[in-house]
Amino acid sequence: MPSRSEDMQGLQKIVDGINRINERIGRAVSWLTTGLVVLVVTDVIFRYLFNTTKAWTIELEWHLFALIFLLGSGYAFKHDRHVRVDLFYSRFGKRDQAMVNLVGGLIFLVPWCILVIYSSWGYAMQSFRIGEGSPDPGGLPALYVIKFGITVGVFLLLLQGIANILQSYLEIKEASSETTE
């Protein structure tokens, strides 16, 4: 039977693994920002100098923005860059902050992510089955790609939420063991 220390090390390995996944994906997705900037600048130049634009260009701009936002959500959460209404949290000690993160993750984040993953998967699959494309002439052909981006992005957020919950649990256990010693 594994010891308590081995259990804690196992949980920490899971946290570290999830952190690595979101770190790598976040860094890769950050390059989409460069692509988006180049695309927008090119679109603006063509619009103002040549008085022309294409439907696919505008759609690709919002597709890239959506993918940056969705696929980068786990990365943002990992680096504590998400939006937080902080009335009391910053005044809490480390143990109380960990407790808020643990309870909040279990009650709000995990159920919300599961609900969005479940509903967006069906939404994306339906789009894929019918081969949904842009309703605009000259628009992008595979609209389902962005819909699957919702599912994947929220899954990455769920993974990071699980890592955050486990990390909070480890911090609470560590604080408890320090007070009993």
HUHU-V862030 format. One record per pair of residues at least 24 apart in sequence whose C-alpha atoms are under 6 Angstrom apart, sorted by sequence separation. I is the first residue (numbers start at 1). J is the second residue. D is the distance in whole Angstrom. If there is no record, write none. Layout:
i = (I;I)
j = (J;J)
d = (D;D)
This chain:
i = (124;121;120;117;29;113;113;26;26;22;23;22;102;102;98;95;56;71;74;55;56;70;74;55;56;73;74;15)
j = (148;151;151;151;68;154;158;72;75;74;75;75;165;168;168;172;138;153;156;138;139;153;157;139;140;157;160;163)
d = (5;6;6;5;6;6;6;5;5;6;6;5;5;6;5;6;6;4;5;6;4;5;4;5;5;6;6;5)
